[in-house]
Amino acid sequence: MSVLIVGSVALDSVKTPLGEANNVLGGSAVYASYAASFYGPVKLVGVIGEDFPQEHIELLKSRSIDLEGLQVRKGKTFYWSGYYELDMNQAHSLCTELNVFSCFHPHIPKSYRKTKYIFLANIDPELQMEVLTQVEKPDLVVADTMNYWIMNKHDAVWKILKAVDIVLLNDAEARQLCGTANLVKAAKKVIATGPKVVIIKKGEHGSLMITDSTTFAAPAYPLETIYDPTGAGDTFAGGFIGYLAATKDLSEKNLRKAVIIGSTLASFNVEDFSLGRLIRLTQSELTERYKAFRKLVRF
């Protein structure tokens, strides 16, 4: 079962205490799509400029990522540069150039509109709503957001969250959105408006999955070295929805397994800059770490 992913496609420059990478492949739709591709075909919707390297196009195509929905516009591709200090949970932005992304409106090709599993990655909530007006009766819609939209388009964020099935937030976003320091209370406030599930990402401290009647806490996989956490949340989301689409099972038990799948993929993503580690990742490595993750949480 394929997944439709709508988000940003970018070129990034990142510096961390362990090194730096310049003008590398990035963007929420890219990380999520690549992660989801480990479990099945992906349909990507985004926009790039004329400067976007052809090698990146070929890489995405090699992963059974359908690019019919990738718009090419005159101008430059969305560009972000930033750095991380020893606290890898906090990115510090140096430069954000929207370029062609500033005029982006997602057009969902006819061949995509009946896709049953949809991930609305971190973009303007009004654009996320545009996607929902173009698709036909999906089985599952997962949406992400960020502090910028919560601050500047608060009402639009609540509107899109009410219209989806699963909401992804990091801990700071959950507190900001709901006006409470308690993450369980924040999740319950979101669930009360319509979504069935809220997943709160806590970086190196793992994640919480909360429904109206259950709470599941998953740790992050312990790593000795983290090179670059950029895209880890989107990688988590891609693995999460990709696994759900592959299994066609939305039971609470399987949602828990999907959280661990997403966390496993995210743990690989942070081991190199850009998609470097995911590109080298084999299915057997993914399976072995997933098994190790299961042992980690067993008692």
TORTOR-572397 format. One line per 2 residues: number of its first residue (from 1); their letters; for each residue z, y, x of N, C-alpha, C. Coordinates in Angstrom, 1 decimal, decimal comma. Each point is the difference from the previous one (the first is absolute). Example, Ala and Ser with C-alpha at 12.3 -4.5 7.8 and 13.67 -1.06 7.14 Angstrom:
1> AS> 7,8:-5,7:13,2:0,0:1,2:-0,9:0,0:1,2:0,9; -0,7:1,1:-0,4:0,0:1,1:0,9:0,8:1,1:-0,8
This chain:
1> MS> 0,0:-1,2:0,9:0,0:1,2:-0,9:0,0:1,2:0,9; -0,9:1,0:-0,2:-0,1:1,1:0,8:1,0:1,1:-0,4
3> VL> 0,2:1,0:1,0:0,9:1,1:-0,2:-0,8:1,3:0,2; 0,2:0,9:-0,9:-0,5:1,4:0,1:1,0:0,9:0,7
5> IV> -0,4:0,6:1,1:1,0:0,9:0,7:-0,7:1,4:0,1; 0,8:1,0:-0,5:-0,5:1,4:0,1:1,0:0,8:0,8
7> GS> -0,6:0,7:1,0:0,9:0,8:0,9:-0,8:0,7:1,1; 0,7:0,4:1,0:-0,6:0,8:1,1:-0,6:-0,9:1,1
9> VA> -1,1:0,5:0,6:-0,6:-0,6:1,2:0,1:1,1:1,0; 0,6:-0,3:1,2:0,3:1,1:0,9:-0,3:-0,4:1,4
11> LD> 0,0:1,0:0,9:0,1:-0,1:1,4:1,3:0,6:0,4; 0,8:-0,8:0,8:1,3:0,5:0,4:0,1:0,1:1,5
13> SV> 0,9:0,9:0,4:0,5:0,1:1,4:1,5:-0,1:-0,1; 0,6:-1,0:0,7:1,4:-0,3:-0,1:0,6:-0,1:1,4
15> KT> 1,3:0,5:0,1:0,7:-0,2:1,3:1,4:-0,5:-0,4; 0,4:-1,0:0,7:1,4:-0,6:-0,1:0,6:-0,1:1,3
17> PL> 1,3:-0,3:0,1:0,6:-0,2:1,3:-0,7:-1,1:0,9; -0,8:-0,8:-0,6:-0,6:-1,1:0,8:-1,5:0,2:0,3
19> GE> -0,5:1,2:-0,4:-1,4:0,3:0,3:-0,7:0,9:-1,0; -1,3:0,0:0,0:-0,7:0,9:-0,9:-1,4:-0,6:-0,2
21> AN> -0,6:0,4:-1,1:-1,4:-0,4:-0,4:-0,6:1,2:-0,7; -1,3:0,3:0,4:-0,7:1,2:-0,5:-1,2:-0,4:-0,8
23> NV> -0,2:0,6:-1,2:-1,1:-0,1:-0,8:-0,3:-1,5:-0,4; 1,1:-0,7:-0,4:-0,1:-1,4:-0,4:-0,1:-0,1:-1,5
25> LG> -0,4:-1,2:-0,4:-0,1:-0,2:-1,5:1,3:0,0:-0,7; 0,1:0,7:-1,1:1,2:0,1:-0,8:-0,3:0,2:-1,4
27> GS> 1,0:0,4:-0,8:-0,1:0,3:-1,4:0,6:-1,1:-0,9; 0,6:0,5:-1,1:0,7:-1,0:-0,8:-0,8:-1,1:-0,6
29> AV> -1,3:0,4:-0,4:-0,9:-1,1:-0,5:-0,4:-1,0:1,0; -0,1:0,5:1,3:-0,4:-0,9:1,0:1,0:-1,0:0,4
31> YA> 1,3:0,4:0,2:1,0:-0,9:0,3:0,3:-1,0:-1,2; 0,0:0,5:-1,2:0,2:-0,9:-1,1:-1,1:-1,0:-0,2
33> SY> -1,2:0,5:0,1:-1,2:-0,9:-0,1:0,0:-1,1:1,0; 0,2:0,4:1,3:0,0:-1,0:1,0:1,1:-1,1:-0,2
35> AA> 1,2:0,5:-0,4:1,1:-1,0:-0,3:-0,4:-0,9:-1,1; -0,5:0,6:-1,1:-0,3:-0,8:-1,2:-1,2:-1,0:0,3
37> SF> -0,8:0,3:1,0:-1,1:-0,9:0,3:0,4:-1,3:0,6; 1,2:-0,2:0,4:0,5:-1,3:0,4:0,1:-0,9:-1,1
39> YG> 0,0:0,5:-1,3:0,2:-0,9:-1,1:-1,2:0,0:-1,0; -1,0:0,8:0,2:-1,1:0,0:-0,8:-0,9:1,3:0,1
41> PV> -1,1:0,0:-0,7:-0,9:1,2:0,1:0,6:1,3:-0,6; -0,4:1,1:0,6:0,5:1,3:-0,3:-1,1:1,0:-0,3
43> KL> 0,2:0,8:-1,0:-0,9:1,1:-0,3:0,6:1,3:0,3; -0,5:0,8:0,9:0,6:1,2:0,5:-0,7:1,2:-0,5
45> VG> 0,8:1,0:-0,5:-0,5:1,3:-0,5:0,6:1,1:0,9; -0,8:0,8:0,6:0,5:1,1:0,8:-1,2:0,9:0,4
47> VI> 0,2:0,8:1,0:-1,0:0,9:0,4:0,1:0,2:1,5; -1,2:0,1:0,7:0,0:0,3:1,4:-1,1:1,1:0,3
49> GE> 0,1:0,5:1,2:-1,0:1,0:0,4:-1,1:-0,6:0,9; -0,9:0,8:0,4:-1,1:-0,4:0,8:0,5:-0,5:1,4
51> DF> 1,1:0,4:0,4:0,5:-0,3:1,4:0,7:-1,4:0,0; 0,1:-0,7:-1,1:0,8:-1,2:0,0:-0,8:-1,1:0,7
53> PQ> 0,6:-0,6:1,0:-0,7:-1,0:0,9:-0,5:-1,2:-0,8; -1,2:-0,4:0,3:-0,6:-1,1:-0,6:0,7:-1,3:0,3
55> EH> 0,7:-0,1:1,2:0,7:-1,2:0,3:1,2:-0,2:-0,9; 0,5:1,0:-0,6:1,1:-0,1:-1,0:-0,6:-0,6:-1,3
57> IE> -1,1:0,4:-0,3:-0,7:-0,5:-1,2:-0,2:-1,5:0,1; -0,5:-0,4:1,2:-0,3:-1,4:0,2:1,3:-0,8:0,1
59> LL> 1,0:0,5:0,5:1,3:-0,7:0,0:0,5:-0,3:-1,4; -0,1:1,0:-0,9:0,5:-0,2:-1,4:-0,9:-1,0:-0,7
61> KS> -1,3:0,1:0,2:-0,9:-0,9:-0,6:0,2:-1,5:0,5; 0,4:-0,1:1,2:0,3:-1,3:0,6:1,2:-0,7:-0,7
63> RS> 0,8:0,7:-0,7:1,2:-0,5:-0,7:-0,3:-0,2:-1,5; -1,2:-0,1:-0,4:-0,4:-0,1:-1,5:0,6:1,1:-0,8
65> ID> 0,0:1,2:0,6:0,3:1,3:-0,7:-1,2:0,6:-0,5; -0,2:0,1:-1,3:-1,2:0,6:-0,6:0,1:1,5:0,1
67> LE> -1,0:0,6:0,5:0,0:1,5:0,3:-1,0:0,7:-1,0; -0,4:-0,6:-1,1:-0,8:0,7:-0,9:0,7:1,3:-0,5
69> GL> 1,3:0,0:-0,1:0,8:1,1:-0,5:0,3:1,0:1,1; -0,4:-0,2:1,2:0,3:1,0:1,1:-1,1:1,1:0,0
71> QV> 0,4:1,2:-0,3:-0,9:1,1:0,0:-0,2:0,6:1,4; -1,2:0,4:0,3:-0,3:0,7:1,3:-0,4:1,4:-0,4
73> RK> 0,7:1,0:0,5:-0,2:1,4:-0,3:-0,3:0,7:1,3; -0,7:1,1:-0,1:-0,3:0,9:1,1:1,2:0,7:0,4
75> GK> 0,3:-0,1:1,3:1,2:0,5:0,6:0,8:-1,0:0,8; 1,3:0,3:0,3:0,8:-0,8:0,8:1,0:-0,9:-0,9
77> TF> 0,3:-1,1:0,6:1,0:-1,0:-0,6:1,4:0,6:0,0; 0,8:-0,3:-1,0:1,4:0,3:0,0:0,6:-0,3:1,4
79> YW> 0,8:1,0:0,5:0,6:-0,2:1,4:1,4:0,3:-0,1; 0,9:-0,9:0,6:1,4:0,3:0,1:0,4:-0,3:1,4
81> SG> 0,9:0,8:0,6:0,6:-0,3:1,3:1,5:0,2:-0,2; 0,8:-0,8:0,7:1,4:0,1:-0,1:0,7:-0,8:1,1
83> YY> 1,3:0,1:0,0:0,8:-0,8:1,0:1,3:-0,5:-0,6; 0,5:-1,0:0,7:1,3:-0,6:-0,3:0,9:0,1:1,2
85> EL> 1,3:0,3:-0,3:1,0:0,0:1,1:0,7:-1,4:-0,1; 1,2:-0,2:0,6:0,6:-1,3:0,0:0,3:-0,5:-1,4
87> DM> 0,2:0,9:-1,0:0,1:-0,4:-1,4:-1,4:-0,2:-0,6; -0,4:-1,2:0,0:-1,4:-0,3:-0,4:-0,1:0,0:-1,5
89> NQ> 1,0:0,3:-0,8:-0,1:0,1:-1,4:-0,5:1,4:-0,4; -0,1:0,9:0,9:-0,4:1,4:-0,4:-1,2:0,4:0,8
91> AH> -1,1:0,3:-0,7:-1,2:0,5:0,7:0,1:1,6:0,0; -0,4:0,6:1,1:-0,1:1,4:0,1:-1,5:0,4:0,1
93> SL> -0,4:0,7:-1,0:-1,5:0,4:-0,1:-0,2:1,2:1,0; -1,1:-0,1:0,7:-0,5:1,1:0,8:-1,2:0,7:-0,6
95> CT> -0,8:-0,8:-0,6:-1,3:0,6:-0,6:-0,5:-0,9:-1,1; -0,3:0,7:-1,1:-0,6:-0,8:-1,2:-1,2:0,8:-0,4
97> EL> -1,2:-0,6:0,2:-1,3:0,7:-0,4:-0,6:-0,9:-1,1; 0,1:0,5:-1,2:-0,6:-0,8:-1,2:-1,5:-0,2:0,1
99> NV> -0,7:1,0:0,5:-1,4:0,0:0,1:-0,7:-0,6:-1,3; -0,8:-1,0:0,1:-0,7:-0,5:-1,2:0,9:-0,5:-1,1
101> FS> 1,3:-0,4:0,4:0,9:-0,5:-0,9:0,5:1,1:-1,0; -0,1:1,3:0,4:0,5:1,0:-0,8:-0,8:0,1:-1,4
103> CF> -1,3:-0,5:0,0:-0,8:0,1:-1,2:-0,2:-1,4:-0,6; 0,8:-1,0:0,4:-0,2:-1,4:-0,4:0,4:-0,1:-1,5
105> HP> -0,8:-0,7:-0,7:0,3:-0,5:-1,3:-0,5:-1,4:-0,1; 0,9:-0,9:-0,3:-0,4:-1,5:0,1:-1,0:-0,3:-1,1
107> HI> -1,1:-0,5:0,4:-1,0:-0,6:-0,9:0,1:-1,5:0,1; 0,3:-0,6:-1,1:0,2:-1,5:0,0:-1,4:-0,6:-0,4
109> PK> -0,7:-0,7:0,9:-1,3:-0,6:-0,3:0,2:-0,9:-1,2; -1,1:-0,2:-0,7:0,0:-0,9:-1,2:0,4:-1,4:0,3
111> SY> -0,3:-0,4:1,2:0,3:-1,4:0,4:1,5:-0,2:0,3; 0,7:1,1:0,1:1,4:0,0:0,4:0,9:0,1:-1,3
113> RK> -0,5:0,4:-1,1:0,8:0,5:-1,1:0,8:-1,0:-0,7; -0,4:-1,3:0,1:0,8:-1,1:-0,6:0,9:-0,7:0,9
115> TK> 0,2:0,6:1,2:0,9:-0,6:0,9:1,4:-0,1:-0,6; 0,7:-1,1:0,2:1,3:-0,2:-0,7:1,2:0,5:0,8
117> YI> -0,1:0,1:1,3:1,1:0,4:0,8:-0,4:1,3:0,8; 0,9:1,0:-0,2:-0,4:1,4:0,5:1,2:0,5:0,7
119> FL> -0,3:0,6:1,2:1,0:0,7:0,8:-0,4:1,4:0,1; 0,8:0,9:-0,5:-0,3:1,5:0,1:0,9:0,5:1,2
121> AN> -0,7:0,1:1,1:0,7:0,4:1,2:0,4:1,5:0,0; 0,7:0,4:1,0:0,6:1,4:0,0:-1,1:1,1:0,0
123> ID> -0,4:0,4:-1,2:-0,9:1,2:-0,1:0,5:0,8:-1,2; -0,6:1,2:-0,2:0,4:0,9:-1,1:0,2:-0,8:-1,3
125> PE> 1,1:0,1:-0,7:0,2:-0,8:-1,2:-1,0:0,3:-1,1; -0,6:1,2:0,0:-1,1:0,3:-1,0:-1,2:-0,9:0,3
127> LQ> -0,3:-0,2:1,3:-1,1:-0,9:0,4:0,3:-1,5:-0,4; 1,3:-0,3:0,2:0,4:-1,4:-0,4:-0,3:-0,2:-1,5
129> ME> 0,3:1,0:-0,8:-0,2:-0,1:-1,4:-1,5:0,0:-0,3; -0,8:0,6:0,8:-1,5:0,0:-0,2:-0,4:-1,5:0,1
131> VL> 0,6:-0,7:0,9:-0,4:-1,4:0,2:0,3:-0,8:-1,2; 1,2:0,2:-0,6:0,4:-0,8:-1,2:-0,9:0,3:-1,2
133> TQ> -0,6:1,1:0,0:-0,9:0,3:-1,2:-1,4:-0,7:0,2; -0,3:-0,5:1,2:-1,3:-0,7:0,3:0,1:-1,5:0,0
135> VE> 1,2:-0,6:0,0:0,1:-1,4:0,1:0,3:-0,6:-1,4; -0,3:-1,3:-0,1:0,1:-0,7:-1,3:1,1:-1,1:0,0
137> KP> 1,1:0,3:-0,6:1,0:-1,0:-0,3:0,5:-0,8:1,2; 0,4:0,6:1,1:0,5:-0,8:1,1:1,3:-0,8:-0,3
139> DL> 0,2:-1,0:0,7:1,2:-0,8:-0,2:1,2:0,6:0,7; -0,3:0,7:1,1:1,1:0,5:0,8:-0,4:1,3:0,7
141> VV> 0,7:1,1:-0,1:-0,2:1,2:0,7:1,2:0,4:0,8; -0,1:0,1:1,3:1,0:0,4:0,9:-0,3:1,4:0,5
143> AD> 1,0:0,9:0,0:-0,2:1,4:0,5:1,0:0,4:1,1; -0,5:0,7:0,9:0,8:0,6:1,1:0,0:1,5:-0,2
145> TM> 0,9:0,7:0,6:0,0:1,5:0,1:0,7:0,4:1,2; 0,2:1,4:0,2:0,7:0,5:1,1:0,7:1,3:-0,3
147> NY> 0,9:0,4:0,9:0,8:1,2:-0,3:-0,8:1,2:-0,3; -1,2:0,2:0,7:-0,8:1,2:-0,3:-0,3:0,1:-1,5
149> WI> -0,5:-1,1:-0,6:-0,4:0,0:-1,4:1,2:0,2:-0,9; 1,1:-0,7:0,4:1,3:0,2:-0,8:0,4:1,4:0,0
151> MN> -0,1:0,7:1,1:0,4:1,4:0,0:-1,0:0,9:-0,7; -1,3:-0,2:0,2:-1,0:0,9:-0,5:-0,7:-0,3:-1,3
153> KH> 0,1:-1,3:-0,4:-0,6:-0,4:-1,2:0,9:-1,0:-0,8; 1,3:0,5:-0,1:1,1:-0,8:-0,6:-0,4:-0,7:-1,3
155> DA> -0,5:0,8:-0,9:-0,3:-0,5:-1,4:-1,2:-1,0:0,1; -1,0:0,3:0,8:-1,1:-0,9:0,1:0,4:-1,4:0,6
157> VW> 1,0:0,1:1,0:0,5:-1,3:0,5:0,7:-0,8:-1,0; 0,8:0,6:-0,8:0,7:-0,7:-1,1:-1,0:-0,6:-1,0
159> KI> -1,1:0,8:-0,3:-1,0:-0,5:-0,9:-0,7:-1,3:0,5; -0,3:0,0:1,3:-0,7:-1,2:0,5:0,9:-1,2:0,1
161> LK> 1,3:0,3:0,3:0,9:-1,1:0,2:0,3:-0,7:-1,4; 0,0:0,8:-1,0:0,2:-0,5:-1,4:-1,2:-0,9:-0,4
163> AV> -1,1:0,1:0,6:-1,2:-0,7:-0,4:-0,3:-1,2:0,8; 0,8:-0,4:1,0:-0,2:-1,1:0,9:1,0:-1,1:-0,2
165> DI> -0,2:-1,1:0,6:0,9:-1,2:-0,1:1,1:0,0:1,1; -0,4:0,3:1,2:0,9:-0,1:1,1:-0,1:1,3:0,8
167> VL> 1,1:0,6:0,4:0,1:1,2:0,8:0,5:-0,3:1,3; -0,6:0,6:1,1:0,5:-0,1:1,3:0,4:1,4:0,5
169> LN> 1,2:0,0:0,5:0,6:1,3:0,6:0,8:-0,4:1,2; 0,1:1,0:1,0:1,0:-0,2:1,0:1,3:0,5:-0,5
171> DA> 1,1:-0,2:0,8:1,3:0,4:-0,5:0,1:1,5:-0,2; -0,5:0,8:0,9:0,1:1,5:-0,1:-0,8:0,4:-1,2
173> EA> -1,1:-0,6:-0,3:-0,8:0,4:-1,2:0,7:-0,3:-1,3; 0,6:-1,2:0,0:0,7:-0,4:-1,2:1,1:1,0:-0,3
175> RQ> 0,8:0,4:1,0:1,1:0,9:-0,2:-0,5:1,4:-0,4; -1,1:0,4:0,6:-0,6:1,3:-0,4:-0,6:0,0:-1,4
177> LC> -0,7:-1,0:-0,3:-0,6:-0,1:-1,4:1,1:0,0:-1,1; 1,0:-0,8:0,2:1,0:-0,2:-1,0:1,3:0,8:0,0
179> GT> 0,1:0,7:1,1:1,2:0,9:0,1:1,3:-0,7:0,2; 0,0:-1,2:0,6:1,2:-0,7:0,2:0,0:-0,7:1,4
181> AN> 1,1:-0,1:0,6:0,1:-0,7:1,4:0,0:-1,5:-0,2; 0,3:-0,5:-1,2:0,1:-1,4:-0,2:-1,3:-0,6:-0,3
183> LV> -0,5:-0,9:0,8:-1,3:-0,5:-0,1:-0,2:-0,9:-1,2; 1,1:-0,8:-0,4:-0,1:-0,8:-1,2:-0,1:0,9:-1,2
185> KA> 0,8:1,0:-0,1:-0,1:1,0:-1,1:-1,4:0,6:-0,1; -0,5:0,4:1,2:-1,4:0,6:0,0:-1,0:-1,0:-0,5
187> AK> 0,0:-1,2:0,4:-0,9:-1,0:-0,5:0,1:-0,2:-1,5; 1,2:-0,1:-0,5:0,2:-0,2:-1,4:-0,5:1,2:-0,8
189> KV> 0,1:1,2:0,5:-0,5:1,2:-0,7:-1,5:-0,1:-0,1; -0,7:-0,5:1,1:-1,5:-0,2:-0,1:-0,3:-1,1:-1,0
191> IA> 0,7:-1,1:0,1:-0,3:-1,1:-0,9:0,1:0,4:-1,5; 1,0:0,9:-0,3:0,2:0,4:-1,3:-1,2:0,8:-0,6
193> TG> -0,9:0,5:0,8:-1,1:0,7:-0,5:-1,3:-0,9:-0,2; 0,1:-1,3:0,4:-1,2:-0,8:-0,2:-0,3:-1,1:1,0
195> PK> 0,0:0,3:1,3:-0,3:-1,1:0,9:1,0:-1,2:-0,1; -0,5:-1,2:0,3:0,9:-1,2:0,0:0,8:-0,2:1,2
197> VV> -0,6:0,5:1,2:0,6:-0,3:1,3:-0,1:1,3:0,8; 1,1:0,2:0,8:0,0:1,0:1,0:0,3:-0,6:1,4
199> II> -0,8:0,2:1,0:0,3:-0,5:1,3:0,3:1,2:0,9; 1,1:0,0:0,6:0,4:1,1:0,9:0,0:-0,4:1,4
201> KK> -0,9:0,6:0,8:-0,2:-0,4:1,4:1,0:0,8:0,9; 0,7:-0,7:0,9:1,1:0,6:0,8:-0,3:-0,1:1,5
203> GE> -1,3:-0,1:0,3:-0,4:-0,1:1,5:0,6:-1,2:0,7; 0,7:0,3:1,1:0,6:-1,1:0,8:1,2:-0,7:-0,7
205> HG> 0,4:0,6:-1,2:1,1:-0,6:-0,7:-0,5:-0,9:-1,2; -1,3:-0,2:-0,1:-0,6:-0,9:-1,0:-0,4:0,6:-1,3
207> SL> 0,2:-0,6:-1,1:-0,4:0,5:-1,3:0,8:-0,5:-1,1; 0,0:0,7:-1,1:0,7:-0,5:-1,3:-1,1:-0,1:-1,0
209> MI> 0,1:-1,1:-0,8:-0,9:-0,1:-1,2:0,9:-0,1:-1,2; -0,1:0,9:-0,9:0,9:0,1:-1,1:-0,8:0,0:-1,4
211> TD> 0,5:-0,9:-0,9:-0,6:0,0:-1,3:1,2:0,4:-1,0; -0,3:-0,1:-1,3:1,1:0,4:-0,9:1,2:-0,9:0,0
213> ST> -0,2:-1,2:0,6:1,0:-1,0:-0,1:0,3:-0,7:1,4; -0,8:0,3:1,0:0,2:-0,7:1,3:-0,1:1,0:1,1
215> TF> 0,6:-0,4:1,2:-0,1:0,8:1,2:-0,2:-1,0:1,1; -1,0:0,2:0,9:-0,4:-0,8:1,1:0,0:0,9:1,2
217> AA> 0,8:-0,4:1,0:0,1:0,7:1,3:-0,6:-0,8:1,1; -1,0:0,5:0,7:-0,7:-0,7:1,1:0,2:0,8:1,3
219> PA> 0,3:-0,6:1,1:0,1:0,7:1,2:-1,3:0,3:0,6; -0,1:0,8:1,0:-1,2:0,1:0,8:0,1:-1,1:1,1
221> YP> -1,2:-0,4:0,4:0,0:-1,1:1,1:0,4:0,7:1,3; 1,0:-0,7:0,7:0,5:0,7:1,2:-1,0:-0,1:1,1
223> LE> -0,3:1,1:0,6:-0,9:0,1:1,1:0,6:0,6:1,2; -0,4:-0,4:1,2:0,6:0,6:1,2:-0,8:1,3:0,4
225> TI> -1,2:0,1:-0,4:-0,8:1,2:0,4:-0,9:0,4:-1,2; 0,1:1,3:-0,3:-0,8:0,6:-1,0:-0,9:1,1:0,6
227> YD> -1,3:-0,2:0,0:-0,9:1,0:0,6:-0,3:1,1:-0,9; -0,4:-0,3:-1,3:-0,4:1,1:-0,8:0,2:-0,4:-1,5
229> PT> 0,9:0,7:-0,7:0,2:-0,4:-1,4:-1,0:0,6:-1,0; -0,9:0,8:0,5:-1,0:0,6:-1,0:-0,7:-1,1:-0,8
231> GA> 0,0:0,2:-1,3:-0,7:-1,0:-0,9:0,8:-1,2:-0,3; 1,2:-0,1:0,4:0,8:-1,2:-0,3:0,2:-0,1:-1,5
233> GD> 0,3:1,1:-0,7:0,2:-0,1:-1,4:-1,2:-0,4:-0,8; -1,2:0,5:0,5:-1,2:-0,4:-0,7:-0,4:-1,4:0,3
235> TF> 0,3:-0,5:1,2:-0,2:-1,4:0,4:0,8:-0,9:-0,9; 1,3:0,4:-0,2:0,9:-0,7:-0,9:-0,6:-0,1:-1,4
237> AG> -0,5:1,1:-0,5:-0,6:0,1:-1,4:-1,2:-0,9:-0,1; -0,9:0,0:1,0:-1,2:-0,8:0,0:0,3:-1,4:0,0
239> GF> 1,0:-0,5:0,9:0,3:-1,4:0,0:0,7:-0,4:-1,3; 0,8:0,9:-0,6:0,7:-0,3:-1,2:-1,0:-0,2:-1,2
241> IG> -0,9:0,9:-0,2:-0,9:-0,2:-1,1:-1,1:-1,0:0,3; -0,4:-0,1:1,2:-1,0:-1,0:0,4:0,5:-1,4:-0,3
243> YL> 1,3:-0,3:0,3:0,6:-1,3:-0,3:0,1:-0,2:-1,5; 0,4:1,0:-0,7:0,1:-0,2:-1,5:-1,3:-0,3:-0,6
245> AA> -1,1:0,7:0,5:-1,3:-0,2:-0,6:-0,5:-1,4:0,4; 0,3:-0,5:1,2:-0,4:-1,3:0,4:0,7:-1,1:-0,9
247> TK> 1,3:0,2:-0,3:0,7:-1,0:-0,7:0,0:0,1:-1,5; -0,4:1,2:-0,5:-0,1:0,3:-1,4:1,4:-0,3:-0,7
249> DL> 1,0:0,2:0,7:1,4:-0,3:-0,6:0,8:1,2:0,2; 0,4:0,6:-1,2:0,8:1,2:0,0:1,5:-0,2:-0,4
251> SE> 0,4:-1,3:0,2:1,4:-0,3:-0,3:0,9:0,7:1,0; 1,3:0,2:-0,4:0,9:0,7:0,9:0,2:-0,8:1,3
253> KN> 0,0:-1,3:-0,1:0,1:-0,9:1,2:-1,2:0,3:1,0; -1,2:0,1:-0,6:-1,1:0,2:0,9:-0,1:1,4:0,5
255> LR> 0,5:1,0:-0,7:0,1:1,4:0,5:0,9:0,0:1,2; 1,1:-0,7:0,0:0,9:-0,1:1,2:-0,8:-0,5:1,2
257> KA> -0,8:-1,1:-0,3:-0,8:-0,5:1,1:-1,0:1,0:0,5; -0,6:0,7:-0,9:-1,0:1,1:0,4:0,7:1,1:0,9
259> VI> 1,3:0,3:-0,3:0,7:1,0:0,8:0,1:-0,5:1,4; 0,3:-1,3:0,2:0,1:-0,6:1,3:-1,3:0,0:0,7
261> IG> -1,1:-0,4:-0,7:-1,3:0,0:0,5:-0,4:1,4:0,5; 0,3:1,1:-0,8:-0,3:1,3:0,4:0,8:0,5:1,2
263> ST> 1,2:-0,4:0,1:0,9:0,3:1,1:-0,5:-0,7:1,3; -0,4:-1,2:-0,2:-0,5:-0,8:1,2:-1,2:0,7:0,6
265> LA> -1,0:0,4:-0,8:-1,2:0,7:0,5:0,4:1,4:0,6; 0,9:0,7:-0,6:0,5:1,3:0,5:0,6:-0,2:1,4
267> SF> 0,7:-1,1:0,2:0,7:-0,3:1,3:-1,1:-0,2:1,1; -1,1:-0,5:-0,3:-1,1:-0,1:0,9:-0,6:1,4:0,3
269> NV> -0,2:0,8:-1,1:-0,7:1,2:0,1:0,7:1,0:1,0; 1,3:0,0:0,1:0,7:0,9:0,9:0,0:-0,4:1,4
271> ED> -0,6:-1,2:0,3:0,0:-0,4:1,4:-1,1:0,5:0,9; -0,9:0,9:-0,6:-1,0:0,7:0,7:-0,4:1,2:-0,7
273> FS> -0,8:0,8:0,6:-0,5:1,2:-0,6:-1,2:-0,3:-1,0; -0,1:0,8:-1,0:-1,1:-0,1:-1,0:0,0:-1,5:-0,5
275> LG> -1,1:-0,6:-0,2:-0,1:-1,4:-0,5:-0,1:-1,0:1,1; 0,3:0,4:1,2:-0,2:-0,8:1,2:0,7:-1,4:-0,2
277> RL> 1,2:-0,1:-0,4:0,7:-1,3:-0,1:-0,6:-0,8:-1,2; -0,3:0,7:-1,1:-0,5:-0,7:-1,2:-1,4:-0,6:0,3
279> IR> -0,8:0,7:0,9:-1,3:-0,5:0,3:0,1:-1,3:0,8; 1,1:-0,1:0,9:0,2:-1,2:0,8:0,7:-1,1:-0,8
281> LT> 0,6:0,3:-1,1:0,8:-0,9:-0,7:-0,7:-1,2:-0,6; 0,5:-1,2:0,3:-0,6:-1,2:-0,6:0,8:-0,5:-1,2
283> QS> -0,7:-0,8:-0,8:0,7:-0,5:-1,2:1,2:-0,9:0,4; -0,2:-0,7:1,1:1,1:-0,9:0,4:1,2:0,8:0,5
285> EL> -0,2:1,2:0,7:1,1:0,9:0,4:0,7:0,5:-1,3; -0,8:0,4:-1,0:0,6:0,5:-1,2:0,8:-1,0:-0,7
287> TE> -0,5:-1,2:0,0:0,8:-1,1:-0,7:1,3:-0,3:0,7; -0,1:0,0:1,4:1,2:-0,4:0,8:1,1:1,1:-0,2
289> RY> -0,4:1,3:0,0:1,0:1,0:-0,1:0,6:0,0:-1,4; -0,9:-0,3:-1,0:0,5:0,0:-1,4:1,1:-1,1:-0,1
291> KA> -0,2:-1,2:0,7:1,0:-1,0:-0,1:1,2:0,4:0,8; -0,1:0,7:1,1:1,2:0,5:0,7:0,7:1,0:-0,9
293> FR> -0,7:0,8:-0,7:0,6:1,0:-0,9:0,8:-0,7:-1,1; -0,5:-1,1:-0,5:0,7:-0,7:-1,0:1,3:-0,6:0,5
295> KL> 0,0:-0,5:1,3:1,2:-0,5:0,6:1,0:1,1:0,2; -0,5:1,2:0,3:0,9:1,2:0,3:0,8:0,3:-1,2
297> VR> -0,5:-0,2:-1,3:0,7:0,5:-1,1:0,7:-1,2:-0,8; -0,1:-1,2:0,6:0,6:-1,2:-0,6:1,4:-0,1:0,4
299> F> 0,9:-0,4:-0,9:1,4:-0,2:0,4:0,6:-1,2:-0,8
